[in-house]
Amino acid sequence: MNASINILVVDDVEQNLTAVGALLARSGVTLLSASSGAQALELLLEHDVALALIDVQMPGMNGFELAELMRGSERTRAIPLIFLTAAARDQAYTFRGYEAGAVDFLFKPFDGQVLINKVNVFVELHQQKRQLSAQLEELKRALHLNELFTAVLGHDLRTPLSVVMNGAMLLPMMTDHPKVAVTAQRIQSSAKRMAQMVDQLLDLARIRSGELRPDLLEADYGALCRLIADEFTTPDHPSRIAVQTSGDTVGVCDSGMMSQVLSNLMGNALVHGEADQPVHVTIDGNDPRSLTVSVANRGEIAPELLDSVFEPYRRGGTRKSGQGLGLGLYTARMFIAAHGGDITAASSKEEGTVFTFKVPRRPAVEARP
């Protein structure tokens, strides 16, 4: 952050280099002097330069040619250029300078204060660039630590959570007291909800770390949907999910990821839809190149919330407390994107809410979110 800022001055006349050097000398700025284009290129390979002041009329390689070489290199392409020339003012000559990448053109003899003011602007811009770069690196480190913490926390929570769930299952076997059975059921329900939150945290860590790589194998989307729908069925609560298929529903996917997508969408529909209305899951396999899955329920998402339903930590206006972290739809979108597909949401009072995703029947191996 406190390193000196380099300014490159290129001129084949030694007196001009000395004069510009004396004019721009200041604390925190280092002037790099080159008497030819070749020498300037050598300095550019060694130093990070904030600004280049280039004389146009030089023997061998002139200033325009040097500028073109700088623009052709990734390392020096973004360096601002100011041309200094003693040539007569000519519009075509000036146009060629700007075409070569100049940000400004000064004709000798120029006002020293004008040059100082222009240089100060680029020095300040370079300082701001350094500050932003340092802040970005700090932010990246903080995000990495946060993701690491999330992954470790989610992983370490699973062991004590499994003990709680196993203990809750054993409690009713140890006594016939009705209050114990009710308490055990509540513990199991809460532990299951916490387990879902832990899974969401681990999914988020995978997404943020860039480790989301689908393990693609052939699977039947219809069978996956029915299997997930059955998971929401209990003796006390018959299934409200109706699954309908058409065409060939076999495709290539990561079954684990796709099961999580379907579970998130169906669970979301059950929680936020009207309690006395069914949830309709439709798998359309009539397109030989893709599969389309829709999950529909009665109930409306407020228009002002619809555009942000796939953003992490967003909660709909009807979301009940304790239902999750607001990561379900975000995770679904990222998992579908990892398969090369996309997901949309539509909602109205008349039609209810429908989430629809479309994925290639055989995703490309290189598909990434």
N, C-alpha and C positions, 0 to 999 in steps of 0.2 A: 504493500500500500504506500510506503514512504520511499520507494525506489525512485531514482532519478528518471525523468522523462526525456527520451532521446528525440532530437530533431536532426534530420539529415539535410545538409546543405551541399549542393553539387554545382561546381563552377570551375571552369578550366583556368580562371584568372585568380592567382593567389591573393591579390589585393582585395578582390571582391569577397573571397572567403573570410579574410581577416575583418573586413568592414562589417559583414553580416554577423560574424561571430561576436564582435564587440557590441553590436546593436542589440543582440538577443541574449547576451550573457545575463544569467540570473540564477539564484539559488533554486535547486531542484530540477534544473534543465541542463542536459548535456548535449552539446553540439557535436555532431559527427560530420567531419569535412571530407569531401571527395573531390578530386580534380578531374575525374573522368567517369563515364558511365560504368565502365568495368569495375573501377574501384568502389563505386556506389553499390553495385550488386553484391560485392564481397561484404560490405558493411551490413547490407540488408539481410544477409544470411546469418550474421552473428548477433544482430541486435533487434530488439522490438522497437519500432519507430512510430512515433505519434504523428509526424508530419514530415513531408519532404519538400524542400525548396530547390527547384531544379532550373538551372540556366538552359535556355533552349539551344543557343548556338555554341556547340562544342565540337571540336574535331573528333573524327572517328565515329563515336556513337553520340548523336545529338539528343537533346532532351525529350523530343517526341518518341524517339526509338526506345529510350530508357523507360519512359512511361508505359509504352506498349508491352515491354518485357515484364514490368512490374504488374501490370494488369493480367498478364498471362500466368502468374504464379499464385497459388492459393495462399501462400504465406504473406505476400505483399499486396494482394489485390485490393484490400480495404484501406490502404494507407492514403490519406488525403494528399493531393499534389497541388502546389502553387508554382506556376511557371514564372520565372524572372527572365526578361529579355530586353536587349537594347535595340531590337529591330523596330522599324517604323510600324505604326499602328495600321494593321491591315485586317479587314473583317475575315477574309479567308484564312489568314494566318491564325487569328484568334480562334476561329471555329475549329481548326485542326487541333489546337491545344485542348479545347474542351472535349473534342471527340476522343482524344488520347487519354482522357480521364481526369483532366484538371478540374479543381473546384474554384480556382481563381487564376487571374492573369495580371501580373504587375509589370509595367514598362519602366525601364531604367531611363533616367534617374527617378527613383520612387521616393515617396515621403516615408522616412524612417518610422514615424509614429504610426502610420497606416499599417506598415508591415508588423510592428509590435502588436498592435490591436488584433490583427488577423491571427497572428501566431498564438496570442493569449486565448483566443476562442477555442482553437484546436487543442491547446494544452489542457484547458479546463474540461473539454469534452473527453479527452483521454483519461483524465483523472476520474471523471464520473464513470467511464467505462470500466476502469479498474475497480472502483468501489462496487459497481453492480456485479462484476464478475466475482469479487470476493464474497458478496452477500449471497450470490447464487450458490457458490460452493458451500458456504455455511448452511444454507437451506437444504442442499442435497445431503450433507452430512447429518443434519437434524432429522430429515425424512428417513434416511437409512436407519438411524438409531431407533426411530419410532416404529418402523416396520419390523426391525429385529426384535424390539421389545414386544410388539404385538404377537409375533410368531412364537416367541419363547413363552409368553404369558398364556397364549391359547394352548400350547402343547403341555405346559406344566399343570394347567387347570384340569386336564382330562383325568389324571390319576385320582386326586381327591374327589372329583365329581363322580367317578365310577364307584368309589367306596360309598358315597352318599346314596346313589341309586340302588346298589346292592343291599345296603342296610335297610332302605325303605321297602324293598321286596321281601326281606326276611321278617320285618316287624309283624305283619299279620299272622305269620306262622307261629309266632311265639306266644300269642294270646288271642282270646276270642273277644276281647273288649272292643265294642263298636267304635269308640273314640280313637283307639289306636289305628284301626283300619282306615278311618277317615283321615287321620293325620298322616299315615303312611302314603295314602293316595295323593295328598297335597304335596308331600315332599317329592314324590315321584314326578308329579306334574311340573313342579318348579325346577327340579333337576333336569328334566327333559328339555324344558325351555332354555335353561342355562347351557345345556349341551349344544342346542341349536345356535346360540350366540357364539359359543366357542368355535363351532364350525365356520360361522360367518367371519370371525376374526382370522382364522387360518386361511380361508379363501381370499380375504382381502390382502393378507400378507403375500400370498402367492401371486396375486394380480399385480400388486405394487412392486414386487421384486422382479417382475418380468419372467417368472418361471412357469408361466401358464402355457404348457405344451400338451395338447390333447393326445391321448393314446388311442389312435383310431382303429376300431375294429367293427365288423359288421354287426348290426343290432336291429331289432324290430321296434320301431317307435311306438306302434300300437301296444305291444306287450309291455314296454317300459311305462307307458301311460297307465295301463290297467294295474300294473304292479304298484306304482306310486299312489294311485287312487285307493287301492286296498289298504295302504298304510294309514289312511285317514278314517278307516272304518273300525269301530269298536262295538262290542255287544250292546252297549247302551246308546250308541249313536250310529245308526245305519248310514251307509255312504250316501252323500248328496251329489256325488260326482258321476256324471254320465259320459262315457267314452264312446265316440263314434269314429269309424275309420272308413276310408274309401281308397281304392287303388292299392298299389304296392307300397307298403309302409316300411319296407326294409331299406336301411341305409347304413353308411359308415359314420361312426361317431365315437366319442369317448363316453361310454355308458355312465361312468361316474359323474362326469360333468353334466351330461344331459339329464340324468336323474335328479341332480340338484336343481337344474333349471325348472324341470316339471314340478318338483316338490315346492319350490318357491312360488311358482305361479298358481298352483292349485291351493296351496296354503293361504296365499294372499287373497284369492277369490273367496275362500271359505270364511276367512276372518272379516273381510270388508264388504262382502256381498250381503244381500238380504238373507236373514237366517232361515226363512221358510222356503227359499227358492233354490233349485238345483244349480250346480256348476256344470257347464257343458264343455267338454274337451273334444276337439275335432282334429283328426290327422288326415290331411289330404296328400295322397301319394300318387295322384294321377299324372303329375309332371315327371317325365323320366329323368330330369336333371336335378330336381329339388324336391324337398318335402316342406309342407306348410302345416304348422300346428297352431291352433287357436284355443284360448281358455277364456270362456265367457261367463259372466255372472250378472245378476240383477243388482243394481246399485250404480251410483254415479260418482266419478271423481270430479271434484270442483275444477272448472276450466283453468283457473289460475295455478292449479297444482299439476295439471296434466303434463305440461312441458318439462317438469323437473322430476317426474316419478322415477326415472332411472338414475338419478344422481345419488351418490352415497349420503347416508345419514339424513335423507329427506323423509319426513313423515307426513302421510296424508292427514287431512282434517278429521277423518273418522278413525284413525289408528288408535287402538286402545293401549294404555300404558302397559309396559312389560311384555309387549308382543315381539320385541326384537330391537335390533340396532339400526334398522332402516337400510340394511345392506342387501336384502334379498333380491330386489329388482336390479340393483346395480350389478350384483354378482351374476345374475341371469344374463344381463346384456353383455358382460365381458366374456362369459363362457360361450355364448352364441357367436360373438365376434371371433373367438378363437377357432371356431369351426368355419369361418368365412361367411357367416350369415348376419342377419339383422333382425331387430325386434321393434314393434311399434305398439302404441296403445291408443285406443279410441274409447270415448265415453260420452254418453248422453243419457238424459232422463228417460227417453223413450226406448233406446236400444240397450241400455245397461253398459257395462264395461267389458271390453274385449282386448286381450293381449294376444298378438299374433307374431310368431317368428317363422322365418323362412331360412333354411340351411341347404347347402348343396348336398345332393344325395351321396356324393363322394368328395368330401372336402380335399383341397390340395394340402399336401403335407406341410408346406410352408405357411399355411394360414395362421395369422397372428392377430390378436386384438388390436 
